[in-house]
Amino acid sequence: MKQITFSTEPKQKITILFEDTTIEILLKFRPTIESWTMDINFRDEVLVNGKKLTMGIQLLKQFNKPFDIFLQENQNTGIDPFKQDDFTSRVSAYLLEREDLLEIRGYDVI
C-alpha cells in the first residue's frame, strides 16, 4: 500500500508508476456539489470518468484491476471529502497494490 499525495489545487493530475505501466489520475474539486471526483486512465484506456471519492471503500472494486484506491479519514467522522483542503487536513489516499488485493480478494488478476 502506497500513500498518494493530493494537494489543495482544484484540478490536479497525478501519474503513478505501477508495475510495467502508469496510472494517471485526474482529480477535480467540484465546489457546486461540495465533492471531489476523479478520472483514471490505466494502460492508455479510460477506466473511470467522474467517479465521486467516497470514504472507507475500495473505489475501483467493480473493475477487478490489480490496484485500487482507498480513502481513510484521520478524524473518524466518516464524512466524504467535501472541502478543497480535505486532502491536506483530514483525508489520506492510498493505492492498494497487487499484493494488498491478493490478500483481500484471495485471488490475482491481470
ROTOR-810442 format. One line per field, with one value per residue: residue number from 0; residue in one letter; x, y, z of N, C-alpha, C in turn. Coordinates in nm, 2 decimals. Layout:
% residues N
k [NUM:...]
r [A:...]
nxx [X:...]
nyy [Y:...]
nzz [Z:...]
caxx [X:...]
cayy [Y:...]
cazz [Z:...]
cxx [X:...]
cyy [Y:...]
czz [Z:...]
***
This chain:
% residues 110
k [0:1:2:3:4:5:6:7:8:9:10:11:12:13:14:15:16:17:18:19:20:21:22:23:24:25:26:27:28:29:30:31:32:33:34:35:36:37:38:39:40:41:42:43:44:45:46:47:48:49:50:51:52:53:54:55:56:57:58:59:60:61:62:63:64:65:66:67:68:69:70:71:72:73:74:75:76:77:78:79:80:81:82:83:84:85:86:87:88:89:90:91:92:93:94:95:96:97:98:99:100:101:102:103:104:105:106:107:108:109]
r [M:K:Q:I:T:F:S:T:E:P:K:Q:K:I:T:I:L:F:E:D:T:T:I:E:I:L:L:K:F:R:P:T:I:E:S:W:T:M:D:I:N:F:R:D:E:V:L:V:N:G:K:K:L:T:M:G:I:Q:L:L:K:Q:F:N:K:P:F:D:I:F:L:Q:E:N:Q:N:T:G:I:D:P:F:K:Q:D:D:F:T:S:R:V:S:A:Y:L:L:E:R:E:D:L:L:E:I:R:G:Y:D:V:I]
nxx [0.09:0.06:0.09:-0.09:-0.03:-0.22:-0.30:-0.42:-0.51:-0.77:-0.78:-0.60:-0.33:-0.21:0.05:0.12:0.37:0.32:0.38:0.45:0.36:0.16:-0.05:-0.28:-0.42:-0.68:-0.77:-1.05:-1.19:-1.52:-1.69:-1.95:-2.11:-1.99:-1.78:-1.53:-1.40:-1.28:-1.09:-0.96:-0.70:-0.57:-0.33:-0.34:-0.61:-0.94:-1.05:-1.22:-1.45:-1.52:-1.57:-1.70:-1.53:-1.53:-1.54:-1.37:-1.41:-1.32:-1.25:-1.24:-1.33:-1.53:-1.41:-1.21:-0.92:-0.56:-0.50:-0.62:-0.80:-0.81:-0.96:-0.89:-1.01:-0.88:-0.99:-1.20:-1.48:-1.62:-1.71:-1.73:-1.48:-1.52:-1.44:-1.20:-0.95:-0.94:-0.77:-0.53:-0.57:-0.75:-0.80:-0.66:-0.52:-0.48:-0.30:-0.38:-0.20:-0.11:-0.03:-0.15:-0.42:-0.44:-0.42:-0.66:-0.87:-0.81:-0.74:-0.56:-0.54:-0.52]
nyy [-0.12:0.22:0.56:0.82:1.14:1.42:1.76:2.09:2.20:2.27:2.12:1.85:1.65:1.34:1.11:0.78:0.54:0.21:-0.12:-0.24:-0.01:0.29:0.47:0.71:0.98:1.21:1.45:1.63:1.91:1.98:2.25:2.33:2.11:2.03:1.82:1.58:1.45:1.19:1.10:0.82:0.69:0.39:0.18:0.32:0.35:0.47:0.42:0.51:0.78:1.07:0.97:0.97:1.06:0.85:0.78:0.51:0.28:0.04:0.20:0.12:-0.13:-0.28:-0.30:-0.49:-0.48:-0.48:-0.31:-0.06:0.21:0.37:0.56:0.72:0.85:1.09:1.18:1.04:1.10:1.00:1.13:1.20:1.34:1.68:1.94:2.18:2.16:1.92:1.69:1.77:1.81:1.63:1.39:1.09:0.94:0.62:0.39:0.07:-0.20:-0.48:-0.70:-0.63:-0.65:-0.91:-1.04:-0.94:-1.01:-1.28:-1.39:-1.34:-1.09:-1.00]
nzz [0.00:-0.09:-0.01:-0.15:-0.26:-0.25:-0.34:-0.25:-0.48:-0.72:-0.95:-1.04:-1.17:-1.14:-1.18:-1.15:-1.12:-1.20:-1.18:-1.49:-1.62:-1.62:-1.40:-1.44:-1.27:-1.27:-1.07:-0.94:-0.79:-0.70:-0.64:-0.64:-0.59:-0.37:-0.35:-0.44:-0.74:-0.96:-1.25:-1.42:-1.60:-1.73:-1.85:-2.09:-2.14:-2.07:-1.75:-1.54:-1.52:-1.38:-1.12:-0.80:-0.50:-0.22:0.12:0.29:0.13:-0.13:-0.41:-0.67:-0.70:-0.85:-1.10:-1.10:-1.11:-1.09:-0.89:-0.66:-0.51:-0.20:0.05:0.36:0.66:0.88:1.12:1.20:1.14:0.94:0.72:0.38:0.15:0.11:0.12:-0.02:0.09:0.21:0.16:0.26:0.52:0.66:0.52:0.39:0.11:-0.05:-0.25:-0.32:-0.38:-0.60:-0.43:-0.19:-0.27:-0.34:-0.10:0.02:-0.17:-0.23:-0.46:-0.78:-1.04:-1.39]
caxx [0.00:0.14:0.01:-0.09:-0.03:-0.30:-0.28:-0.55:-0.54:-0.90:-0.77:-0.46:-0.30:-0.11:0.09:0.18:0.43:0.26:0.44:0.52:0.28:0.13:-0.19:-0.30:-0.54:-0.71:-0.86:-1.12:-1.28:-1.65:-1.74:-2.10:-2.17:-1.90:-1.72:-1.41:-1.42:-1.16:-1.09:-0.84:-0.65:-0.49:-0.29:-0.38:-0.75:-1.02:-1.10:-1.33:-1.46:-1.62:-1.61:-1.70:-1.45:-1.61:-1.46:-1.37:-1.44:-1.23:-1.32:-1.24:-1.36:-1.60:-1.33:-1.13:-0.79:-0.45:-0.48:-0.74:-0.77:-0.88:-0.95:-0.91:-1.02:-0.79:-1.06:-1.31:-1.62:-1.69:-1.76:-1.66:-1.41:-1.61:-1.37:-1.09:-0.83:-0.95:-0.66:-0.41:-0.61:-0.81:-0.82:-0.54:-0.55:-0.38:-0.30:-0.37:-0.13:-0.15:-0.01:-0.26:-0.55:-0.43:-0.46:-0.80:-0.96:-0.78:-0.70:-0.49:-0.60:-0.43]
cayy [0.00:0.34:0.68:0.91:1.28:1.52:1.89:2.17:2.25:2.22:2.03:1.80:1.53:1.26:0.99:0.68:0.42:0.08:-0.24:-0.20:0.09:0.41:0.50:0.86:1.02:1.35:1.48:1.76:1.95:2.03:2.33:2.34:1.99:2.00:1.69:1.55:1.34:1.15:1.02:0.74:0.62:0.28:0.11:0.41:0.35:0.53:0.33:0.57:0.92:1.14:0.89:1.05:1.00:0.81:0.73:0.38:0.16:0.03:0.28:0.06:-0.28:-0.34:-0.32:-0.61:-0.44:-0.52:-0.20:0.00:0.34:0.37:0.68:0.70:0.98:1.09:1.23:0.94:1.15:0.92:1.22:1.20:1.47:1.78:2.07:2.18:2.13:1.79:1.60:1.82:1.83:1.52:1.26:1.03:0.85:0.51:0.30:-0.07:-0.27:-0.62:-0.78:-0.60:-0.70:-1.06:-1.08:-0.90:-1.09:-1.42:-1.43:-1.24:-1.05:-0.95]
cazz [0.00:-0.10:0.01:-0.27:-0.21:-0.33:-0.28:-0.24:-0.61:-0.75:-1.06:-1.03:-1.24:-1.07:-1.26:-1.06:-1.18:-1.15:-1.25:-1.62:-1.69:-1.53:-1.36:-1.44:-1.20:-1.28:-0.95:-0.96:-0.68:-0.75:-0.53:-0.65:-0.52:-0.25:-0.35:-0.52:-0.84:-1.03:-1.38:-1.42:-1.72:-1.70:-1.98:-2.20:-2.16:-1.96:-1.66:-1.48:-1.56:-1.29:-1.00:-0.67:-0.40:-0.11:0.23:0.35:0.04:-0.24:-0.51:-0.81:-0.68:-0.96:-1.22:-1.08:-1.16:-1.00:-0.80:-0.61:-0.43:-0.07:0.13:0.51:0.72:1.00:1.23:1.23:1.13:0.83:0.61:0.25:0.12:0.06:0.12:-0.11:0.17:0.29:0.14:0.33:0.66:0.73:0.44:0.33:-0.01:-0.06:-0.37:-0.29:-0.49:-0.63:-0.31:-0.09:-0.32:-0.34:0.04:0.04:-0.25:-0.23:-0.60:-0.85:-1.16:-1.49]
cxx [0.09:0.04:0.02:-0.11:-0.11:-0.29:-0.42:-0.59:-0.68:-0.89:-0.62:-0.45:-0.19:-0.08:0.17:0.24:0.37:0.31:0.50:0.44:0.26:-0.02:-0.20:-0.43:-0.56:-0.81:-0.92:-1.21:-1.40:-1.71:-1.89:-2.17:-2.09:-1.85:-1.60:-1.45:-1.29:-1.19:-0.96:-0.82:-0.55:-0.46:-0.34:-0.53:-0.82:-1.08:-1.23:-1.33:-1.57:-1.66:-1.60:-1.62:-1.53:-1.51:-1.48:-1.41:-1.33:-1.31:-1.33:-1.27:-1.43:-1.53:-1.23:-0.99:-0.69:-0.42:-0.62:-0.70:-0.87:-0.86:-0.98:-0.91:-0.95:-0.86:-1.18:-1.45:-1.69:-1.75:-1.67:-1.59:-1.51:-1.55:-1.24:-0.96:-0.84:-0.83:-0.53:-0.44:-0.66:-0.83:-0.69:-0.59:-0.44:-0.41:-0.28:-0.31:-0.17:-0.14:-0.12:-0.39:-0.55:-0.47:-0.61:-0.90:-0.94:-0.75:-0.64:-0.57:-0.49:-0.44]
cyy [0.12:0.46:0.76:1.05:1.37:1.65:1.96:2.22:2.19:2.12:1.98:1.67:1.46:1.14:0.90:0.57:0.30:-0.03:-0.19:-0.09:0.21:0.41:0.66:0.89:1.17:1.37:1.62:1.78:2.02:2.12:2.34:2.23:1.95:1.86:1.69:1.44:1.30:1.08:0.94:0.67:0.51:0.20:0.19:0.40:0.41:0.42:0.38:0.72:0.98:1.06:0.97:0.98:0.98:0.75:0.58:0.26:0.16:0.09:0.22:-0.09:-0.34:-0.36:-0.43:-0.59:-0.48:-0.41:-0.14:0.13:0.33:0.50:0.65:0.84:0.98:1.14:1.15:1.00:1.07:1.01:1.22:1.34:1.56:1.92:2.07:2.14:2.00:1.70:1.65:1.83:1.70:1.39:1.22:0.94:0.74:0.43:0.16:-0.14:-0.42:-0.71:-0.76:-0.66:-0.85:-1.11:-1.05:-0.99:-1.24:-1.48:-1.31:-1.21:-1.00:-0.80]
czz [0.00:-0.08:-0.11:-0.21:-0.30:-0.26:-0.27:-0.38:-0.66:-0.87:-1.06:-1.11:-1.17:-1.16:-1.16:-1.14:-1.12:-1.23:-1.38:-1.69:-1.59:-1.51:-1.36:-1.38:-1.22:-1.17:-0.97:-0.83:-0.74:-0.64:-0.53:-0.58:-0.40:-0.25:-0.45:-0.62:-0.90:-1.16:-1.37:-1.55:-1.68:-1.83:-2.10:-2.24:-2.04:-1.88:-1.59:-1.52:-1.46:-1.17:-0.88:-0.57:-0.27:0.00:0.26:0.26:-0.07:-0.36:-0.64:-0.80:-0.79:-1.09:-1.22:-1.14:-1.06:-0.90:-0.76:-0.54:-0.31:0.00:0.28:0.57:0.86:1.13:1.27:1.23:1.03:0.72:0.49:0.23:0.06:0.05:0.03:-0.04:0.24:0.27:0.21:0.48:0.72:0.65:0.38:0.22:-0.02:-0.19:-0.31:-0.41:-0.50:-0.51:-0.21:-0.14:-0.32:-0.20:0.07:-0.03:-0.24:-0.36:-0.67:-0.98:-1.26:-1.50]
***
